Structure formats: C-alpha cells, structure tokens
Amino acid sequence: MCLVAALSLAFGCGRPFMHIDPINSYRAYGEYHPVAVDEEVVRRAATANPDAAPIRLFQESLPPGIRISQSTLEVEPGYKHQLLGKFAFSTGEEVSKDILITQVKRMCVTTGANAAIILFRLVPNEHQDRAQAIEAVLVNLQSTESERGATPVPGTSL
C-alpha cells in the first residue's frame, strides 16, 4: 500500500471530497477525557505563538521511529516518541498552505509537540501552494542515543 493511502487511513479520511467545511478540531490520544478538554486546547492554540518552539513537519512522510501498522501509526521499538493527538483545520475555502501550517504549529506549541505528520487536502493542480485543509498527527519526538548530536535524519518519503 502506498504511504499516502496508508496515511489517509491512519488519519481517518478514506474518500476524497470536492469541498471541505470549516473545521478546527483536535482529539488527544490516550486515556478518555471529555470533549471539552480538547476544545479548550483548540481555544488556547488560537493565540499561541507559532514560532515559540522549533517544529519539524513531515509532509506525507514519517519521521524515524514512527511506522504504520494495520492502518495505525505507532512508535517503533527502541524509540520513546509520543503520538499526542490528531488535528484537522480548514477555513472552508482554499488558502495558502502557509496559513494551514501556522495553525498546525500553534497546536504543536499548545500541546507540547515538537513535530507533526501532515497531509494537505484538496490541493488544486494549478496552485500547489494552496489547499482547502490540513490534517496532522502531533508528535513529541524523543532523541535516541544514536541520534543525539547527529544530523537529523529526514523522514521516509514517497
């Protein structure tokens, strides 16, 4: 299965659409908690400084130590990464990808993530710098002993 199809399944977006309604939604992974907790994270993210911390972005690729197994993202043995949650954002209109990335960075800063695995949705053929939506899995990447002091390894690309 190709990586994009597998990521689409992991993100929970199985079929293409022609138009995306506005959305600004976060769901933390792990132990259950009321939806209001996730909604509060989204409210706090609205005013977060997207440049407050360095954030690594993996577009349609996976960082070292994360893999897809049976349509689910998981941390590989030997890594201490944390998959924090899933974020989806759209204004309901086609916008610059930079606007969408800013929203992901705000969520990363708010949740303590230092990386995000991202997918853009409905990217027009004539304007590859624009999209209608972005989906992201927020990740806290932890260095392994062999990576400390080494040059960062790029994610697995298509």
N, C-alpha and C positions, 0 to 999 in steps of 0.2 A: 504494500500500500504506500502511496507517495506521502511525503511528510505533510503537505498541505491538507490532504484529505484526512490524515490521522489527526492533525491539529484541529481541524474542523469538528471532528467527532469529539475530541477531548474538550473543546470549548463549548460543545453542545449546539452547534449550528449546522444542522445536517443538510438543509436545502437552500439554494440561492433565492434571493428576493430581488424585486425590482426597486423597492423603496423601503427605507428603514424609518420607523417612527422615532421621535426623540426618546433617548434613554440616558440615564445616568445612574447606573446600578452597580452595587458591589455586594459580593457574597463571600464572607470569610470561610475558609476551610476549617475543619476540625470539629470540636465539640459544638453541639447545637446551642444557639443563643437566639433571643428574639430578633426579628427583622429590624426592629427599631435601633438595635446596636449598629447594624450595617448602614442604616440610613443616617445615623449620626456621623459615621466615618465619612460618608459622601458629603455631608454638610460641612464638616471641618476641612475637607480637601478643597472646597471651593475657594478658600482664602490661603491655602498653603503656597509657599514659595517653591515653584518647580525646580529652582536651581539651588535649593538648600543643601542638597547632597548629590554626589555623583550617582547616576543611574545608568546601568547598562541595559540596552534594548536589543532583543534578539527577534528580528523580523523573520517570520516563517522559518525559524531555526531554533535549535535547542542549545542551551549552554552546557558545557561539560558537566556531567553528573546528573543530568535530567534525561529521562528516556520516556518513550511511550510504550506502554504495555497494555494490550487489550483495550485500546482506545482511551487509556487513562494516563495522565502524566504521573511519574513517580521519580523519587530520588534513588539513584543507583547506590548499591552497597559501597561503603567507604567514604561517602560524602555526607555532610551534615546540613545540606541545604534545607530550607523550609519553603513549602508551597503555601503561601499565605491566603490567597483568595483569587477570585475572578472578578474582573471589572469590565463593564461594557459602557460605551459612551457614543452618543450621536446627537447632533443638534436637529436631526431630521432633514438636513439639507447637505448638499455636497460642500465641503470646506477644505481648506489646506490641511495636509497631513500634519503640519507643524502644530496646528490648533489641537488636533486629536492627541498628538504626542504630549503636549503640555498637560492635558488632563490626566494622562497616564502617569506622568512624573509627579503631579500633585498627589495622586493616590499613593504612589510609592513612598513619597515623603511622609504622608499621613500615617501609613500602615507600618513604616519601618522597612519596607522592601528596598533592596539595592539593585534590583533587576526586574525586567518584565519580558515575557514572551508575548509578542504582539502579532495580531492579524488585522489588516485593514479590510473593510468590507465595501463592496460596490465602488471599485476604483474605475473611473472612466478610461477607456482606451486612449482618448485624445488628451487626457490630463492626468498623467501618472503621479503628479504631485498632489492630487486631491483624492478624497474618499468621502463616503457618507458616514462611516462608523469605524470604530476601533474596538477590538476585544483584546484583553490582556490577562494573563495569569501573572500575578505578582509573586515575586520570589525573593527570599533572603539567601543569597549565595554565600556560603561559608568556604573559605580557602582550605584546601587540603595541605598537608605538609609539603608535598611536591610542588604545589603551585605558589607557595609563599616565596616572594622575591623573584619569581619567574615572570616572563612576559605573559599577559593574559592570552588564553587560547580561544580563538573565535569559536562560535557555536557551529554545530553541524548544519551545513547549508544544503539547499536542494540540489 
